Amino acid sequence: MKEIEVAVEICREGVTLPRYRNEWDAGMDVCAAEDVIIHPNETAIVPTGLKLAIPPGYEIQVRPRSGISLKTPLRIANSPGTIDAGYRDELGIIVTNTSAGAGGDEYYTVDSSGNKQGIYCIRKGDRIAQLVLQEVPRMKLKVVDSVSGIGTNRGGGFGSTGINE
């Protein structure tokens, strides 16, 4: 299996390095570097305590963890997020609590199940997202008079294929 080296700087105390949990996983789980409280309908940046030096020609995509998406109202706001090769600041994961309404004063965690609505506490060390390294070819745009004669036009616009077979 091909491995690409990505340099990492730890910029906070007690940070857990991302790692693959299983041999054939596509993404490395990344953990929160501090506790973050996210109220219903709020978006927060969860720090990871990591700075990365991604090689040119690559990006790292930030993707949600399926268990968190299934069991909680927490969502990675710009999924998949892109970390460009030239970015050198601390990696932060943008998380939105999509809870409807206040949901009371009870706090839930990423380990909560049942998609409970309310305030969520992401704790230091919680696995909150996954990181996937992707090669990124460069686009070269070519201006043409019309694209209608290139390839096949499937027809229709947004939503034109419907939802049923």
C-alpha positions, 0 to 999 in steps of 0.5 A, a space after each residue: 500500500 502506498 504511503 505518503 508522509 505528512 509532517 505533523 506538529 503538536 501545538 497543544 498539551 496532551 494531544 492524541 495523534 490521528 490514527 487508522 483504527 483498522 488496517 483498511 480504513 480510508 480515514 484516520 480518526 482525529 480527536 478533540 484537543 479540548 472540551 467544547 460545548 455546542 448549544 442547539 443551532 450553534 456552530 463551533 470550531 473544535 481544535 485538534 492541537 495539530 498543524 500539518 504540512 501536506 505535500 504539494 499535489 495533495 489535500 486532506 479531506 475532513 469527513 464525519 464519523 458515521 456513528 456520530 452522524 447516526 446517533 447525534 445531531 452533530 454535523 461536520 458543517 462543510 463536509 467534506 472539508 478541505 485542508 489545502 497543502 499550503 495551510 499551516 495553522 492549527 487544524 480545527 473541525 467545524 461542528 454544528 449542533 443541529 438540535 431543534 430547540 433548546 432541549 433542556 439543560 442536559 448535556 450530551 456527548 458524542 457517545 450519546 445515542 438516540 439522536 438526543 436534542 440539546 447541548 453537546 459537550 465534545 470532550 478532549 480526546 473524543 474522536 470527532 472526525 476522520 482525515 482522508 489524504 487525497 491526491 489532487 490533480 490540477 485543472 487546466 481550463 480551456 475556453 470553448 464556444 460551446 460544451 454541448 458537442 463534448 461528451 454526452 449531455 444527460 439532460 435536465 438540471 438540478 433534481 432532474 433525475 428524481 428520487 425513485 427509479 
